[in-house]
Amino acid sequence: KEKKEGKIISGTDVKTAPATLEKVAGEVKPKIDFEIKKEKEKATKVEKPKKTTPAQKKKVVKEKVEKTTEKVAKKLVVDTSKIVSAITTS
């Protein structure tokens, strides 16, 4: 079959360069595709979240409460200062 297609050098059993390249490409392509697929799967894997201890959870909640408390305290100071200034000016 290869002789008919001109893929063998005439008078020998040696394949021509394009025929050899075609054969090698056919053998290597599935391997390369498999490696690419593996790398894509690795890249898309989502890391499992780290388990948090109760102490870590408590620390996070405490920080959130402190931030919220600061905001409320600042707003309260601003509001009361407006009330005091309104009372003293009237």
C-alpha positions as CSV (number, residue, x, y, z in Angstrom):
1,K,0.0,0.0,0.0
2,E,2.8,2.4,0.9
3,K,4.6,1.7,-2.4
4,K,1.4,2.6,-4.3
5,E,1.1,5.9,-2.4
6,G,4.8,6.8,-3.0
7,K,5.7,6.7,0.6
8,I,8.7,4.3,0.1
9,I,11.9,5.3,-1.6
10,S,12.0,3.3,-4.9
11,G,14.2,0.3,-4.8
12,T,14.4,0.2,-1.0
13,D,12.3,-0.6,2.1
14,V,13.0,2.9,3.6
15,K,10.1,5.3,4.0
16,T,10.3,8.8,2.6
17,A,10.8,11.7,5.0
18,P,7.2,13.0,4.8
19,A,5.9,9.5,5.3
20,T,8.1,9.0,8.4
21,L,7.0,12.4,9.8
22,E,3.4,11.5,9.2
23,K,3.8,8.2,11.1
24,V,5.6,9.8,14.0
25,A,3.1,12.6,14.2
26,G,0.3,10.1,14.3
27,E,2.0,8.2,17.2
28,V,2.9,11.3,19.2
29,K,-0.3,13.4,18.8
30,P,-2.4,11.3,21.2
31,K,0.3,11.4,23.8
32,I,0.6,15.2,23.6
33,D,-3.2,15.5,23.7
34,F,-3.3,13.3,26.8
35,E,-0.6,15.4,28.5
36,I,-2.4,18.7,27.6
37,K,-5.7,17.3,29.0
38,K,-3.9,16.3,32.2
39,E,-2.4,19.7,32.7
40,K,-5.8,21.4,32.0
41,E,-7.4,19.2,34.7
42,K,-4.6,20.1,37.1
43,A,-5.1,23.8,36.4
44,T,-8.9,23.6,36.9
45,K,-8.9,21.6,40.1
46,V,-10.2,23.7,42.9
47,E,-8.2,23.4,46.1
48,K,-10.1,22.2,49.0
49,P,-10.6,24.9,51.6
50,K,-8.5,24.5,54.7
51,K,-10.3,23.4,57.8
52,T,-10.6,26.2,60.3
53,T,-10.3,25.6,64.0
54,P,-12.9,27.1,66.4
55,A,-10.2,29.5,67.6
56,Q,-9.6,30.8,64.1
57,K,-13.4,31.2,63.6
58,K,-13.7,33.1,66.9
59,K,-10.8,35.4,65.8
60,V,-12.5,36.2,62.5
61,V,-15.8,36.9,64.1
62,K,-14.1,39.1,66.8
63,E,-12.4,41.2,64.1
64,K,-15.7,41.6,62.2
65,V,-17.5,42.7,65.4
66,E,-14.7,45.2,66.2
67,K,-14.9,46.8,62.8
68,T,-18.7,47.1,63.0
69,T,-18.4,48.5,66.6
70,E,-15.9,51.1,65.4
71,K,-18.2,52.2,62.6
72,V,-21.2,52.4,65.0
73,A,-19.2,54.3,67.6
74,K,-17.9,56.8,65.1
75,K,-21.4,57.4,63.7
76,L,-22.8,57.8,67.3
77,V,-20.1,60.4,68.1
78,V,-20.9,62.4,65.0
79,D,-24.6,62.3,65.6
80,T,-24.3,63.3,69.3
81,S,-21.9,66.1,68.4
82,K,-24.5,67.5,66.0
83,I,-27.1,67.3,68.7
84,V,-24.9,69.0,71.3
85,S,-24.0,71.7,68.8
86,A,-27.6,72.2,67.9
87,I,-28.6,72.6,71.6
88,T,-25.8,75.0,72.4
89,T,-26.5,77.2,69.5
90,S,-30.2,77.6,70.1
